[in-house]
Amino acid sequence: MNMKIAIITLALAAPGAAGAQQEWSLDRCVSYAIEHATEVGRERIEQKQALTEYRTSLLDFLPSVSAQVSGQYNWGRNIDPETNTYNNVTTFNNGYQISASLPVVDWGHTWNAFRKARITKNTAATALQKAKDDKAIDVMQKFVDAVYAIKSIELTNRKLADSKALLAKTRRLYELGEKSRPDVVQMESQVAEDDYNLLHQKNLARTALIALKTAMNYPAADSLSPDCSMAALTSQMPSSLTVDSMALSGKPDIIMAEANVEKARLEWKIRRADLLPQLSLGAGVSTNYYINLSQHQDRLPFRSQFRNNLGEYVYLTLSIPIFSPSTWSSVKRAKADYQLAMLDAQDARRKLNDAALQAVTDYEGYQKEVRQMEKKAAADSLAYRLSYRKYEEGMLSTFDIHEAAQTYLESSITLLQLRMLLAIRQKLVRYYINNEPLWTLN
């Protein structure tokens, strides 16, 4: 008997547990979005590509090695390779060569290319973090919008229920002769208006939920139930809300902007090196195999010729650019890119500092507005209850009770909106001030 009771209890508790599991917290939504975002996936691929380019730049310090195999068939008047004189013979010459070359003086071209690739590799993780932060902020905004729209449905639904109850009360008072027919019509109009507002708010909630799914890259056809509790959005704030420029310098936006400046400077140096003479050192080994097809005399075998004709050589090559308009153009373009990168870095610092100051200012402002709106909502709630009682006693018109109800609804929705805005600013302030992540992994 006890076993049956336990099974029934678990069966009744299962739907509630399943429903709780279906609710998505803000951190869970952000984690899912980051895992499935194409922007983040693109940065992961870029990170692998940066590592490949870095390894390639290391290999550029090694000599470049090339091999060459040639076959030449000659007839008519040509040089006899055996006597080195002109004659009319038909010959076949097969040559083999392997050589290596190494830049000796390239004015930092290889070294600066390596430094540029190293910066790209080192900042690839920062670029990935920036993509995650951008996606987190986007999902946070869409999540708050969805929660606001869903909770507004609750307020609008409550308003509709009150209007329906008041309509029923008005009809009873009309039957008793205490209310007139216009009062009943006015309450019916109020119920119809509240019914429309509820339908409109549901449509807004669907739109906000679709926007959240889109930001998360979540299947639009699958259900998604955000956690609408304020506890899921709020957290403890830091004691000091002073924006520290040193803390902001560690943000991905600043790191990436400064890295782009350095890479642009190195690219400018690389392009300038192309205008200077280049000196390279090379060495190689060559041999060949020869056949005189015009004479049927004994021929040395391939192995003997390959060994006997083997020779080594060393060479220096000096390359002096004299006229290269495209190179000059690339130098000017690289210099302009460097100057633009410095401006972009200054702009990034200013924007990030402004964003941090704006987040702190908004948070402090919304805090005050929430406290003031809480007082107004409490006062409007009391005024609505008193107006409702007066209406039941026949001391208030339908127009006055409609105004009191509408004022209470507007203050409740405004308070909800301010709390949502305060919650997202709270997340941003903790991100800017304490360098805390925008989300936690679930």
C-alpha positions as a Markdown table, in Angstrom:
| # | Residue | x | y | z |
|---|---|---|---|---|
| 1 | Met | 0.0 | 0.0 | 0.0 |
| 2 | Asn | 2.8 | 2.4 | 0.9 |
| 3 | Met | 4.5 | 1.5 | -2.4 |
| 4 | Lys | 1.4 | 2.5 | -4.3 |
| 5 | Ile | 1.1 | 5.8 | -2.5 |
| 6 | Ala | 4.8 | 6.5 | -3.3 |
| 7 | Ile | 4.3 | 5.8 | -7.0 |
| 8 | Ile | 1.2 | 8.0 | -7.1 |
| 9 | Thr | 3.1 | 10.8 | -5.3 |
| 10 | Leu | 6.0 | 10.6 | -7.8 |
| 11 | Ala | 3.6 | 10.5 | -10.8 |
| 12 | Leu | 1.8 | 13.7 | -9.5 |
| 13 | Ala | 5.1 | 15.4 | -8.8 |
| 14 | Ala | 6.6 | 14.6 | -12.2 |
| 15 | Pro | 4.7 | 17.1 | -14.3 |
| 16 | Gly | 5.7 | 19.9 | -11.9 |
| 17 | Ala | 9.3 | 18.9 | -12.1 |
| 18 | Ala | 9.2 | 18.6 | -15.9 |
| 19 | Gly | 7.6 | 22.1 | -16.1 |
| 20 | Ala | 10.4 | 23.5 | -13.9 |
| 21 | Gln | 13.0 | 21.9 | -16.1 |
| 22 | Gln | 11.5 | 23.5 | -19.1 |
| 23 | Glu | 12.0 | 27.1 | -17.8 |
| 24 | Trp | 15.1 | 28.7 | -19.3 |
| 25 | Ser | 17.1 | 31.0 | -17.1 |
| 26 | Leu | 19.1 | 33.9 | -18.5 |
| 27 | Asp | 22.4 | 32.2 | -18.1 |
| 28 | Arg | 21.0 | 29.1 | -19.8 |
| 29 | Cys | 19.8 | 31.1 | -22.7 |
| 30 | Val | 23.1 | 32.9 | -23.1 |
| 31 | Ser | 25.1 | 29.6 | -22.8 |
| 32 | Tyr | 22.9 | 28.0 | -25.5 |
| 33 | Ala | 23.2 | 31.0 | -27.8 |
| 34 | Ile | 27.0 | 31.1 | -27.4 |
| 35 | Glu | 27.2 | 27.4 | -28.2 |
| 36 | His | 25.1 | 27.6 | -31.3 |
| 37 | Ala | 25.9 | 31.1 | -32.6 |
| 38 | Thr | 27.4 | 31.3 | -36.0 |
| 39 | Glu | 29.4 | 34.4 | -35.1 |
| 40 | Val | 31.1 | 32.4 | -32.3 |
| 41 | Gly | 31.6 | 29.4 | -34.5 |
| 42 | Arg | 33.2 | 31.7 | -37.1 |
| 43 | Glu | 35.6 | 33.1 | -34.5 |
| 44 | Arg | 36.6 | 29.5 | -33.5 |
| 45 | Ile | 37.5 | 28.8 | -37.1 |
| 46 | Glu | 39.4 | 32.0 | -37.3 |
| 47 | Gln | 41.3 | 31.0 | -34.1 |
| 48 | Lys | 42.4 | 27.8 | -35.7 |
| 49 | Gln | 43.4 | 29.7 | -38.9 |
| 50 | Ala | 45.5 | 32.2 | -36.8 |
| 51 | Leu | 47.4 | 29.3 | -35.3 |
| 52 | Thr | 48.1 | 27.8 | -38.7 |
| 53 | Glu | 49.3 | 31.2 | -40.0 |
| 54 | Tyr | 51.6 | 31.5 | -36.9 |
| 55 | Arg | 53.2 | 28.2 | -37.6 |
| 56 | Thr | 53.6 | 29.1 | -41.2 |
| 57 | Ser | 55.4 | 32.3 | -40.2 |
| 58 | Leu | 57.8 | 30.2 | -38.1 |
| 59 | Leu | 58.6 | 28.1 | -41.2 |
| 60 | Asp | 59.5 | 31.2 | -43.2 |
| 61 | Phe | 62.7 | 31.5 | -41.2 |
| 62 | Leu | 63.9 | 28.2 | -42.7 |
| 63 | Pro | 65.4 | 28.0 | -46.2 |
| 64 | Ser | 63.1 | 27.4 | -49.1 |
| 65 | Val | 63.9 | 24.2 | -50.9 |
| 66 | Ser | 63.0 | 23.3 | -54.4 |
| 67 | Ala | 63.7 | 20.4 | -56.8 |
| 68 | Gln | 63.6 | 20.4 | -60.5 |
| 69 | Val | 63.7 | 17.6 | -63.1 |
| 70 | Ser | 64.0 | 18.3 | -66.8 |
| 71 | Gly | 64.0 | 16.4 | -70.0 |
| 72 | Gln | 65.2 | 17.9 | -73.3 |
| 73 | Tyr | 65.2 | 16.3 | -76.8 |
| 74 | Asn | 67.4 | 18.2 | -79.4 |
| 75 | Trp | 67.8 | 17.7 | -83.1 |
| 76 | Gly | 69.5 | 19.7 | -85.9 |
| 77 | Arg | 72.4 | 22.0 | -85.1 |
| 78 | Asn | 73.0 | 22.1 | -81.4 |
| 79 | Ile | 75.7 | 21.8 | -78.8 |
| 80 | Asp | 77.0 | 18.3 | -78.2 |
| 81 | Pro | 77.2 | 18.0 | -74.4 |
| 82 | Glu | 80.0 | 15.5 | -74.6 |
| 83 | Thr | 82.4 | 17.7 | -76.7 |
| 84 | Asn | 80.8 | 21.1 | -76.1 |
| 85 | Thr | 80.9 | 21.9 | -79.9 |
| 86 | Tyr | 78.2 | 22.6 | -82.5 |
| 87 | Asn | 77.2 | 19.7 | -84.7 |
| 88 | Asn | 74.2 | 18.1 | -86.3 |
| 89 | Val | 73.3 | 15.3 | -83.8 |
| 90 | Thr | 70.1 | 14.2 | -82.2 |
| 91 | Thr | 70.4 | 14.1 | -78.4 |
| 92 | Phe | 68.4 | 13.6 | -75.3 |
| 93 | Asn | 69.4 | 15.3 | -72.1 |
| 94 | Asn | 67.9 | 14.6 | -68.7 |
| 95 | Gly | 68.7 | 17.0 | -65.8 |
| 96 | Tyr | 68.2 | 16.9 | -62.0 |
| 97 | Gln | 68.6 | 19.8 | -59.6 |
| 98 | Ile | 67.8 | 20.5 | -56.0 |
| 99 | Ser | 68.5 | 23.9 | -54.4 |
| 100 | Ala | 67.8 | 25.9 | -51.3 |
| 101 | Ser | 67.7 | 29.7 | -50.8 |
| 102 | Leu | 67.5 | 31.8 | -47.6 |
| 103 | Pro | 67.0 | 35.6 | -47.3 |
| 104 | Val | 70.0 | 37.2 | -45.8 |
| 105 | Val | 68.9 | 40.9 | -45.8 |
| 106 | Asp | 65.2 | 41.5 | -46.1 |
| 107 | Trp | 65.0 | 44.5 | -43.7 |
| 108 | Gly | 62.8 | 42.8 | -41.2 |
| 109 | His | 60.2 | 41.5 | -43.7 |
| 110 | Thr | 60.2 | 37.9 | -42.3 |
| 111 | Trp | 60.6 | 39.0 | -38.7 |
| 112 | Asn | 57.7 | 41.5 | -38.8 |
| 113 | Ala | 55.5 | 39.0 | -40.6 |
| 114 | Phe | 56.2 | 36.6 | -37.7 |
| 115 | Arg | 55.4 | 39.2 | -35.1 |
| 116 | Lys | 52.1 | 40.1 | -36.9 |
| 117 | Ala | 51.1 | 36.4 | -37.0 |
| 118 | Arg | 52.0 | 36.0 | -33.3 |
| 119 | Ile | 49.8 | 39.0 | -32.4 |
| 120 | Thr | 46.9 | 37.5 | -34.4 |
| 121 | Lys | 47.3 | 34.1 | -32.7 |
| 122 | Asn | 47.5 | 35.7 | -29.2 |
| 123 | Thr | 44.4 | 37.8 | -29.8 |
| 124 | Ala | 42.4 | 35.1 | -31.4 |
| 125 | Ala | 41.1 | 34.0 | -28.0 |
| 126 | Thr | 40.2 | 37.7 | -27.2 |
| 127 | Ala | 38.3 | 37.9 | -30.5 |
| 128 | Leu | 36.4 | 34.8 | -29.6 |
| 129 | Gln | 35.6 | 36.3 | -26.1 |
| 130 | Lys | 34.4 | 39.5 | -27.8 |
| 131 | Ala | 32.0 | 37.5 | -30.0 |
| 132 | Lys | 30.7 | 35.7 | -26.9 |
| 133 | Asp | 30.2 | 39.0 | -25.0 |
| 134 | Asp | 28.4 | 40.6 | -27.9 |
| 135 | Lys | 26.1 | 37.6 | -28.3 |
| 136 | Ala | 25.5 | 37.6 | -24.5 |
| 137 | Ile | 24.5 | 41.3 | -24.5 |
| 138 | Asp | 22.2 | 40.7 | -27.4 |
| 139 | Val | 20.5 | 37.7 | -25.8 |
| 140 | Met | 20.2 | 39.5 | -22.5 |
| 141 | Gln | 18.3 | 42.3 | -24.1 |
| 142 | Lys | 16.0 | 39.9 | -26.0 |
| 143 | Phe | 15.5 | 37.8 | -22.8 |
| 144 | Val | 14.5 | 40.9 | -20.8 |
| 145 | Asp | 12.1 | 42.0 | -23.5 |
| 146 | Ala | 10.5 | 38.5 | -23.6 |
| 147 | Val | 10.1 | 38.4 | -19.8 |
| 148 | Tyr | 8.7 | 41.9 | -19.8 |
| 149 | Ala | 6.1 | 41.0 | -22.5 |
| 150 | Ile | 5.2 | 37.7 | -20.7 |
| 151 | Lys | 4.8 | 39.4 | -17.3 |
| 152 | Ser | 2.8 | 42.2 | -18.9 |
| 153 | Ile | 0.3 | 39.5 | -20.0 |
| 154 | Glu | -0.2 | 38.6 | -16.3 |
| 155 | Leu | -1.0 | 42.2 | -15.4 |
| 156 | Thr | -3.3 | 42.7 | -18.4 |
| 157 | Asn | -5.1 | 39.4 | -17.6 |
| 158 | Arg | -5.6 | 40.5 | -14.0 |
| 159 | Lys | -7.0 | 43.8 | -15.3 |
| 160 | Leu | -9.4 | 41.9 | -17.5 |
| 161 | Ala | -10.5 | 39.6 | -14.7 |
| 162 | Asp | -11.2 | 42.7 | -12.5 |
| 163 | Ser | -13.2 | 44.3 | -15.3 |
| 164 | Lys | -15.3 | 41.2 | -15.9 |
| 165 | Ala | -16.0 | 41.0 | -12.1 |
| 166 | Leu | -16.9 | 44.6 | -12.1 |
| 167 | Leu | -19.2 | 44.1 | -15.2 |
| 168 | Ala | -21.0 | 41.3 | -13.4 |
| 169 | Lys | -21.4 | 43.5 | -10.3 |
| 170 | Thr | -22.7 | 46.4 | -12.5 |
| 171 | Arg | -25.3 | 44.2 | -14.1 |
| 172 | Arg | -26.5 | 43.0 | -10.7 |
| 173 | Leu | -26.7 | 46.6 | -9.6 |
| 174 | Tyr | -28.6 | 47.5 | -12.8 |
| 175 | Glu | -31.1 | 44.7 | -12.1 |
| 176 | Leu | -31.6 | 46.2 | -8.6 |
| 177 | Gly | -32.1 | 49.7 | -10.1 |
| 178 | Glu | -28.9 | 51.2 | -8.6 |
| 179 | Lys | -27.1 | 51.5 | -11.9 |
| 180 | Ser | -28.2 | 52.8 | -15.3 |
| 181 | Arg | -28.0 | 51.1 | -18.7 |
| 182 | Pro | -25.1 | 53.4 | -19.8 |
| 183 | Asp | -23.1 | 52.2 | -16.8 |
| 184 | Val | -23.5 | 48.7 | -18.0 |
| 185 | Val | -22.5 | 49.6 | -21.6 |
| 186 | Gln | -19.5 | 51.6 | -20.3 |
| 187 | Met | -18.3 | 48.5 | -18.3 |
| 188 | Glu | -18.9 | 46.2 | -21.4 |
| 189 | Ser | -16.8 | 48.6 | -23.4 |
| 190 | Gln | -14.1 | 48.4 | -20.7 |
| 191 | Val | -14.1 | 44.6 | -20.8 |
| 192 | Ala | -13.9 | 44.7 | -24.6 |
| 193 | Glu | -10.9 | 47.1 | -24.4 |
| 194 | Asp | -9.1 | 44.9 | -21.8 |
| 195 | Asp | -9.8 | 41.8 | -23.9 |
| 196 | Tyr | -8.2 | 43.5 | -26.9 |
| 197 | Asn | -5.2 | 44.7 | -24.8 |
| 198 | Leu | -4.7 | 41.1 | -23.6 |
| 199 | Leu | -4.8 | 39.8 | -27.1 |
| 200 | His | -2.4 | 42.6 | -28.3 |
| 201 | Gln | 0.0 | 41.8 | -25.4 |
| 202 | Lys | 0.0 | 38.1 | -26.2 |
| 203 | Asn | 1.0 | 39.0 | -29.8 |
| 204 | Leu | 3.8 | 41.2 | -28.5 |
| 205 | Ala | 5.0 | 38.3 | -26.2 |
| 206 | Arg | 5.1 | 35.9 | -29.2 |
| 207 | Thr | 7.1 | 38.5 | -31.2 |
| 208 | Ala | 9.5 | 39.0 | -28.3 |
| 209 | Leu | 9.9 | 35.2 | -27.9 |
| 210 | Ile | 10.6 | 34.8 | -31.6 |
| 211 | Ala | 13.2 | 37.5 | -31.3 |
| 212 | Leu | 14.8 | 35.7 | -28.4 |
| 213 | Lys | 14.9 | 32.4 | -30.3 |
| 214 | Thr | 16.4 | 34.1 | -33.3 |
| 215 | Ala | 19.2 | 35.6 | -31.1 |
| 216 | Met | 19.8 | 32.2 | -29.5 |
| 217 | Asn | 19.7 | 30.4 | -32.9 |
| 218 | Tyr | 17.0 | 28.3 | -31.3 |
| 219 | Pro | 14.6 | 26.3 | -33.4 |
| 220 | Ala | 11.5 | 28.5 | -33.9 |
| 221 | Ala | 9.1 | 25.6 | -33.9 |
| 222 | Asp | 10.3 | 24.3 | -30.5 |
| 223 | Ser | 8.8 | 25.6 | -27.3 |
| 224 | Leu | 10.8 | 27.9 | -25.0 |
| 225 | Ser | 9.7 | 29.1 | -21.6 |
| 226 | Pro | 11.9 | 31.8 | -20.1 |
| 227 | Asp | 12.3 | 32.0 | -16.3 |
| 228 | Cys | 10.3 | 35.1 | -15.4 |
| 229 | Ser | 11.2 | 35.4 | -11.8 |
| 230 | Met | 13.1 | 38.5 | -10.8 |
| 231 | Ala | 15.5 | 36.4 | -8.8 |
| 232 | Ala | 16.8 | 35.0 | -12.1 |
| 233 | Leu | 17.7 | 38.5 | -13.3 |
| 234 | Thr | 19.0 | 40.3 | -10.2 |
| 235 | Ser | 22.2 | 39.8 | -8.2 |
| 236 | Gln | 24.3 | 41.5 | -5.6 |
| 237 | Met | 25.9 | 44.7 | -6.8 |
| 238 | Pro | 29.5 | 45.9 | -6.1 |
| 239 | Ser | 29.9 | 48.5 | -3.3 |
| 240 | Ser | 31.7 | 51.0 | -5.5 |
| 241 | Leu | 30.3 | 52.0 | -8.9 |
| 242 | Thr | 33.4 | 54.0 | -10.1 |
| 243 | Val | 34.5 | 53.3 | -13.6 |
| 244 | Asp | 38.2 | 52.4 | -13.6 |
| 245 | Ser | 40.0 | 53.0 | -16.9 |
| 246 | Met | 42.5 | 50.3 | -16.0 |
| 247 | Ala | 39.7 | 47.7 | -15.7 |
| 248 | Leu | 38.3 | 48.8 | -19.0 |
| 249 | Ser | 41.7 | 48.3 | -20.7 |
| 250 | Gly | 41.3 | 44.6 | -20.2 |
| 251 | Lys | 38.1 | 44.4 | -22.1 |
| 252 | Pro | 38.1 | 42.5 | -25.5 |
| 253 | Asp | 37.2 | 45.7 | -27.4 |
| 254 | Ile | 40.3 | 47.5 | -26.2 |
| 255 | Ile | 42.6 | 44.6 | -26.6 |
| 256 | Met | 41.4 | 43.9 | -30.1 |
| 257 | Ala | 41.7 | 47.6 | -31.1 |
| 258 | Glu | 45.2 | 47.9 | -29.7 |
| 259 | Ala | 46.2 | 44.6 | -31.5 |
| 260 | Asn | 44.9 | 46.0 | -34.8 |
| 261 | Val | 47.0 | 49.1 | -34.3 |
| 262 | Glu | 50.2 | 47.0 | -33.8 |
| 263 | Lys | 49.4 | 44.7 | -36.7 |
| 264 | Ala | 48.8 | 47.7 | -39.0 |
| 265 | Arg | 52.1 | 49.2 | -37.9 |
| 266 | Leu | 53.9 | 45.9 | -38.7 |
| 267 | Glu | 52.2 | 45.7 | -42.0 |
| 268 | Trp | 53.4 | 49.2 | -42.9 |
| 269 | Lys | 57.0 | 48.2 | -42.0 |
| 270 | Ile | 56.6 | 45.0 | -44.2 |
| 271 | Arg | 55.5 | 47.0 | -47.2 |
| 272 | Arg | 58.3 | 49.5 | -46.7 |
| 273 | Ala | 60.8 | 46.7 | -46.7 |
| 274 | Asp | 59.7 | 45.7 | -50.2 |
| 275 | Leu | 61.1 | 49.0 | -51.5 |
| 276 | Leu | 64.7 | 48.2 | -50.3 |
| 277 | Pro | 67.2 | 45.8 | -52.0 |
| 278 | Gln | 66.9 | 42.2 | -51.0 |
| 279 | Leu | 69.9 | 39.9 | -50.6 |
| 280 | Ser | 69.5 | 36.1 | -50.5 |
| 281 | Leu | 71.9 | 33.2 | -50.2 |
| 282 | Gly | 71.4 | 30.0 | -52.2 |
| 283 | Ala | 73.1 | 26.6 | -52.7 |
| 284 | Gly | 72.3 | 23.6 | -54.8 |
| 285 | Val | 73.3 | 20.3 | -56.3 |
| 286 | Ser | 72.7 | 19.3 | -60.0 |
| 287 | Thr | 73.5 | 16.5 | -62.4 |
| 288 | Asn | 72.4 | 15.2 | -65.7 |
| 289 | Tyr | 72.1 | 12.2 | -68.0 |
| 290 | Tyr | 73.0 | 12.4 | -71.8 |
| 291 | Ile | 72.3 | 10.2 | -74.8 |
| 292 | Asn | 73.5 | 10.8 | -78.4 |
| 293 | Leu | 70.8 | 9.3 | -80.5 |
| 294 | Ser | 72.7 | 9.8 | -83.8 |
| 295 | Gln | 75.5 | 7.4 | -83.0 |
| 296 | His | 75.1 | 3.9 | -81.8 |
| 297 | Gln | 78.2 | 3.8 | -79.7 |
| 298 | Asp | 78.4 | 2.4 | -76.2 |
| 299 | Arg | 76.7 | 4.7 | -73.8 |
| 300 | Leu | 77.6 | 5.2 | -70.2 |
| 301 | Pro | 74.9 | 3.9 | -67.9 |
| 302 | Phe | 72.5 | 6.2 | -66.1 |
| 303 | Arg | 74.1 | 5.6 | -62.7 |
| 304 | Ser | 77.6 | 6.4 | -63.8 |
| 305 | Gln | 76.6 | 9.6 | -65.6 |
| 306 | Phe | 74.4 | 10.6 | -62.6 |
| 307 | Arg | 77.4 | 10.3 | -60.3 |
| 308 | Asn | 80.1 | 11.6 | -62.6 |
| 309 | Asn | 78.1 | 14.7 | -63.7 |
| 310 | Leu | 77.2 | 15.7 | -60.1 |
| 311 | Gly | 78.1 | 19.3 | -59.2 |
| 312 | Glu | 77.5 | 21.7 | -56.4 |
| 313 | Tyr | 77.1 | 25.5 | -56.4 |
| 314 | Val | 76.6 | 28.5 | -54.1 |
| 315 | Tyr | 75.2 | 31.8 | -55.1 |
| 316 | Leu | 74.2 | 35.3 | -53.8 |
| 317 | Thr | 71.3 | 37.2 | -55.3 |
| 318 | Leu | 70.8 | 40.9 | -54.9 |
| 319 | Ser | 67.4 | 42.2 | -56.0 |
| 320 | Ile | 67.1 | 46.0 | -56.3 |
| 321 | Pro | 63.6 | 47.4 | -57.0 |
| 322 | Ile | 63.9 | 50.3 | -59.4 |
| 323 | Phe | 60.4 | 51.0 | -60.6 |
| 324 | Ser | 57.4 | 49.4 | -58.9 |
| 325 | Pro | 54.3 | 51.7 | -58.7 |
| 326 | Ser | 52.2 | 49.0 | -57.0 |
| 327 | Thr | 54.7 | 48.6 | -54.2 |
| 328 | Trp | 54.7 | 52.4 | -53.5 |
| 329 | Ser | 50.9 | 52.3 | -53.5 |
| 330 | Ser | 50.8 | 49.4 | -51.0 |
| 331 | Val | 53.1 | 51.4 | -48.7 |
| 332 | Lys | 50.8 | 54.4 | -48.8 |
| 333 | Arg | 47.8 | 52.2 | -48.2 |
| 334 | Ala | 49.5 | 50.4 | -45.3 |
| 335 | Lys | 50.3 | 53.8 | -43.7 |
| 336 | Ala | 46.8 | 55.0 | -44.1 |
| 337 | Asp | 45.5 | 51.7 | -42.5 |
| 338 | Tyr | 47.8 | 52.3 | -39.6 |
| 339 | Gln | 46.5 | 55.8 | -39.0 |
| 340 | Leu | 42.9 | 54.5 | -39.3 |
| 341 | Ala | 43.7 | 51.8 | -36.8 |
| 342 | Met | 44.9 | 54.3 | -34.3 |
| 343 | Leu | 41.8 | 56.4 | -34.7 |
| 344 | Asp | 39.7 | 53.2 | -34.3 |
| 345 | Ala | 41.5 | 52.4 | -31.1 |
| 346 | Gln | 40.8 | 55.8 | -29.7 |
| 347 | Asp | 37.2 | 55.5 | -30.7 |
| 348 | Ala | 37.0 | 52.1 | -29.1 |
| 349 | Arg | 38.3 | 53.4 | -25.8 |
| 350 | Arg | 35.9 | 56.3 | -25.8 |
| 351 | Lys | 32.9 | 54.2 | -26.7 |
| 352 | Leu | 33.7 | 51.6 | -24.0 |
| 353 | Asn | 34.2 | 54.2 | -21.4 |
| 354 | Asp | 31.0 | 56.0 | -22.4 |
| 355 | Ala | 29.2 | 52.7 | -22.3 |
| 356 | Ala | 30.4 | 51.9 | -18.8 |
| 357 | Leu | 29.5 | 55.4 | -17.6 |
| 358 | Gln | 26.1 | 55.1 | -19.3 |
| 359 | Ala | 25.5 | 51.7 | -17.6 |
| 360 | Val | 26.3 | 53.1 | -14.2 |
| 361 | Thr | 24.3 | 56.3 | -14.7 |
| 362 | Asp | 21.3 | 54.2 | -16.0 |
| 363 | Tyr | 21.5 | 51.8 | -13.1 |
| 364 | Glu | 21.6 | 54.6 | -10.5 |
| 365 | Gly | 18.8 | 56.4 | -12.3 |
| 366 | Tyr | 16.6 | 53.3 | -12.7 |
| 367 | Gln | 17.2 | 52.5 | -9.0 |
| 368 | Lys | 15.6 | 55.8 | -8.0 |
| 369 | Glu | 12.8 | 55.5 | -10.6 |
| 370 | Val | 12.0 | 52.0 | -9.3 |
| 371 | Arg | 11.7 | 53.1 | -5.7 |
| 372 | Gln | 9.6 | 56.1 | -6.7 |
| 373 | Met | 7.4 | 54.0 | -9.0 |
| 374 | Glu | 6.9 | 51.3 | -6.3 |
| 375 | Lys | 5.4 | 54.1 | -4.1 |
| 376 | Lys | 3.2 | 55.3 | -7.0 |
| 377 | Ala | 2.1 | 51.7 | -7.8 |
| 378 | Ala | 1.2 | 51.1 | -4.2 |
| 379 | Ala | -0.7 | 54.4 | -4.0 |
| 380 | Asp | -2.5 | 53.6 | -7.3 |
| 381 | Ser | -3.4 | 50.1 | -6.0 |
| 382 | Leu | -4.9 | 51.6 | -2.9 |
| 383 | Ala | -6.7 | 54.2 | -4.8 |
| 384 | Tyr | -8.1 | 51.6 | -7.2 |
| 385 | Arg | -9.4 | 49.4 | -4.3 |
| 386 | Leu | -11.0 | 52.4 | -2.6 |
| 387 | Ser | -12.6 | 53.5 | -6.0 |
| 388 | Tyr | -13.9 | 49.9 | -6.5 |
| 389 | Arg | -15.5 | 50.0 | -3.0 |
| 390 | Lys | -17.0 | 53.4 | -3.7 |
| 391 | Tyr | -18.3 | 52.2 | -7.1 |
| 392 | Glu | -20.0 | 49.2 | -5.4 |
| 393 | Glu | -21.7 | 51.7 | -3.0 |
| 394 | Gly | -22.9 | 53.8 | -5.9 |
| 395 | Met | -20.6 | 56.8 | -5.0 |
| 396 | Leu | -18.5 | 56.7 | -8.1 |
| 397 | Ser | -19.2 | 56.7 | -11.8 |
| 398 | Thr | -18.0 | 54.1 | -14.3 |
| 399 | Phe | -15.7 | 56.7 | -15.9 |
| 400 | Asp | -14.0 | 57.3 | -12.6 |
| 401 | Ile | -13.5 | 53.6 | -11.8 |
| 402 | His | -12.2 | 53.1 | -15.4 |
| 403 | Glu | -9.6 | 55.9 | -14.9 |
| 404 | Ala | -8.5 | 54.5 | -11.5 |
| 405 | Ala | -8.1 | 51.0 | -13.0 |
| 406 | Gln | -6.2 | 52.3 | -16.0 |
| 407 | Thr | -3.9 | 54.4 | -13.9 |
| 408 | Tyr | -3.1 | 51.4 | -11.7 |
| 409 | Leu | -2.4 | 49.2 | -14.7 |
| 410 | Glu | -0.1 | 51.8 | -16.3 |
| 411 | Ser | 1.9 | 52.2 | -13.1 |
| 412 | Ser | 2.2 | 48.5 | -12.7 |
| 413 | Ile | 3.5 | 48.0 | -16.3 |
| 414 | Thr | 5.8 | 51.0 | -15.9 |
| 415 | Leu | 7.2 | 49.5 | -12.7 |
| 416 | Leu | 7.7 | 46.1 | -14.4 |
| 417 | Gln | 9.5 | 47.8 | -17.3 |
| 418 | Leu | 11.8 | 49.7 | -15.0 |
| 419 | Arg | 12.7 | 46.6 | -13.1 |
| 420 | Met | 13.6 | 44.9 | -16.3 |
| 421 | Leu | 15.7 | 47.8 | -17.4 |
| 422 | Leu | 17.4 | 47.8 | -14.0 |
| 423 | Ala | 18.1 | 44.1 | -14.2 |
| 424 | Ile | 20.0 | 44.3 | -17.5 |
| 425 | Arg | 21.9 | 47.5 | -16.4 |
| 426 | Gln | 22.9 | 45.5 | -13.3 |
| 427 | Lys | 24.4 | 42.8 | -15.4 |
| 428 | Leu | 26.3 | 45.4 | -17.5 |
| 429 | Val | 27.6 | 47.3 | -14.4 |
| 430 | Arg | 29.0 | 44.1 | -12.9 |
| 431 | Tyr | 30.6 | 43.4 | -16.3 |
| 432 | Tyr | 32.3 | 46.8 | -16.5 |
| 433 | Ile | 33.1 | 47.4 | -12.9 |
| 434 | Asn | 34.1 | 44.0 | -11.5 |
| 435 | Asn | 35.1 | 42.4 | -14.8 |
| 436 | Glu | 32.6 | 39.6 | -14.1 |
| 437 | Pro | 31.4 | 37.5 | -17.0 |
| 438 | Leu | 28.0 | 38.3 | -18.5 |
| 439 | Trp | 26.9 | 34.7 | -17.9 |
| 440 | Thr | 27.8 | 31.5 | -16.1 |
| 441 | Leu | 28.0 | 28.1 | -17.7 |
| 442 | Asn | 25.2 | 25.7 | -16.8 |
